[in-house]
Amino acid sequence: MNSAGEGRVRLPRSERRAQLLQAAQEVFVSRGYHATSMDDIADRAGVSKPVLYQHFTSKLDLYLALLDGRATELVARIREAMDRSEDNKERVNQAMRAYFDFVDAQGEAFRLVFESDQRNDPAVAERVLRMEAECVAALSDTIMADTQVDKDRAEMLATGLVGAAEVAARKWIASGRVVPKDEAIQLMATLAWRGISHFPLEGGAESGNE
């Protein structure tokens, strides 16, 4: 526990908020949402509980702020992956990498997004569904632009790709990263590309190599 003196150190509001979010993430990850109290978070951050409540009105408010940050990061990774290349085979590879990089960089914190014990809460569920929809949209826009499938079918393909990437990345973490990350990404990208590359592109050509 930090000393009372450290708890009274005045920080700019944005820095204090970031500090509180980091402390909350550590506690939520180690204990889960339901076993965590605002006292636990204040103690980890080295601040008084009133200071914590100056920034967040409740434990749920704090959790949602954390979830928003992680979700925004993942969606941004997917969008950047789609913009990184115009070659569709490489885009599939980059989409897989976005998920693996996310769970790798977050450590256990990725569980806040994918394995939360609070996902039955309507506010949490709404954010998770929105994040998934935005990831699917980022991929389906590319699929629609490059193939002859309509929006509904593009979203179905994108949903399959998102699901495969998420489950595989979580499995990779859970197994202790036994398979080297680059190899794991390539395995999943190859699997996905073998399927999606058979959908016709405009003009009947296929982008990338088989």
Buried (B, 14 or more C-beta within 10 A) or exposed (E): EEEEEEBEEEEEEEEBBEBBBBBBBBBBBEEBBEEBEBEBBBBBBBBBEEBBBBBBEEBBEBBBBBBEBBBEBBBBBBBEBBEBBEEBBBBBBBBBBBBBBBBBEBEBBBBBBBEBBBBEBEEBEEBBEEBBBBBBBBBBBBBBEBBEBEEEBBBBBBBBBBEBBBEBBBEBBEEEEEBEBEEBBBBBBEBBBEEBBEBEBEEEEBBBEE
